[in-house]
Amino acid sequence: MDPSQLTTRSQEAVSTAVRQAAAAGNPNVETVHLLSALLAQPEGMTRALLLAVDVDVDAVGKAVAEQSAKLPTAAGSSVTAPTFSRALYEVLQRAADLAAELGDEYVSTEHLTVGLATVGSPARTVLHQAGTDADALRAAFASVRGAGRVTTPDPEATYQALEKYGIDLTARAQEGSLDPVIGRDAEIRRVVQVLSRRTKNNPVLIGEPGVGKTAVVEGLAQRIVARDVPESLRGRRLISLDLGAMVAGAKYRGEFEERLKAVLTEIKESAGQIITFIDELHTVVGAGASGEGAMDAGNMLKPMLARGELRMIGATTLDEYRQRIEKDAALERRFQQVFVGEPSVEDTIAILRGLKERYEAHHKVAIADAALVAAATLSNRYITGRQLPDKAIDLVDEASSRLRMEIDSSPIEIDELRRAVDRMKMEELHLSSETDEASKERLAKLRAEMADAEEQLRSLETRWEREQQSLNRVGEIKERVDDLRSQAERAQREGDLARASELLYGDIPALERELAEAQAAEATSADDLMVREEVG
């Protein structure tokens, strides 16, 4: 087989297999060397194929290592220049035949994997013992690489493109990992209305930095998951595209375009099931253009946007919209503007109250309601260069972070006492070498003082550790309550009412009672606490 027929990843795998054989002193490059090299590729298709057929990749790796250890070793020139075994030659030939059968122009790593599962060898034995065979792996091709053909030396960059270059916001909403979105109902309704149009169904959120444009999109993702949207949007996936990841590592002209085209093809094949979101929409103008004759992302998006094949939500600032988007009239007319204004102080307080539990669970501190009101009011009054609610959220986060740091650090009383004891020890060391009566008298007095200080220090350290354990227990209970609430919401969405009721009327109330008891125990000794756990 001509080595130039191999894709870049396939060539890397073969080279790695040769190096492994030489390093182990094996005279031949065997199929297990190649399988080991394929498994070692973090973004290679072998791992993806095995995961697609429910194979434990780590177990396969261990079995390959065991088989490699059994291979014969030899000394001499064969160690530095091992030759391909007959089985490996056959694997490469089977992989080339499979590529030709599928109409692929290059032999990729998935072809090699199927070849390893076809030819009788230790590698096939390992794969069979793991519960897969050549037929199962071939059947998994469609789910991993789609319906496309291998026409470039680097096809892996275009496989599962949405998974590589996008973040599924609806999946994150289902997991409960998105922050709750309070308010913004008018903006979300307007976005839903634009998305429900037949053509030009692409809203662009325009507003100053920090007003909550991304939060509107996250709110939409949460509504899609909760089925609180029109029929035309139910069951859709909302995916945030990362243009930076697409551009990163694109070394040759056309590589970025290939990646973006693969993403757009996946979106088109989903038949309207995917809604895309691009934060900083102005970056699509000129993104990926590498010189004369190269297309930028904006020009590649326009045809699909115009035909309604691509539903996209954009977000950008007023200044960037004027400077970049408005200059490209063809791109601008395909988007419908949705203005996101700065919320009022009252709305900001409501947003902070909605986020309060998440920040308490993260920092393991309590946040007083008065602190939320003060954060919204004072940030609006004194921080003029930024927008609500972002600056108010930052204040709460900063104060919580500082309090957590103080809790984890030694209190001032303990710190000062430790330093005093250290000074006394140094003085004791100096006086112990003196022989005059005054020094001896001073040494005896110093040792008495040091004993008292050390006893006081031990007492304070014990008390501080006890307080820390109490605070950590409260924080852990809050974290568990937050996690169980997310599980209950997920169970309700999935229709598992038995599990939801078990959580809502059993586990969560029990934990809340435990939390109330822990907080009551804390409150009884609140006046005597060395560390405070409330942001006030």
Secondary structure, DSSP 4 states (H G I P E B T S, - for coil): --GGGB-HHHHHHHHHHHHHHHHHT-SEE-HHHHHHHHHT-TT-HHHHHHHHTT--HHHHHHHHHHHHHTS----SHHHHSPEEPHHHHHHHHHHHHHHHHTT-SSB-HHHHHHHHHHSSSHHHHHHHHTT--HHHHHHTHHHHHTT----SS-GGGGTTHHHHHEEEHHHHHHHT-SPP--S-HHHHHHHHHHHTSSSS--EEEE--TTS-HHHHHHHHHHHHHTT-S-GGGTT-EEEEE-HHHHHTT--STTHHHHHHHHHHHHHHHTTT-EEEEEESGGGGSSTT--STTPPPHHHHHHHHHHHTS-EEEEEE-HHHIIIIITTSHHHHTTSEEEE-PPPPHHHHHHHHHHHHHHHHHHHT-EE-HHHHHHHHHHHHHH--SS-TTHHHHHHHHHHHHHHHHHHHSPPHHHHHHHHHHHHHHHHHHHHTT--SHHHHHHHHHHHHHHHHHHHHHHHHHHHHHHHHHHHHHHHHHHHHHHHHHHHHHHHHHTT-HHHHHHIIIIIHHHHHHHHHHHHHHHHHTGGG-SS--EE-
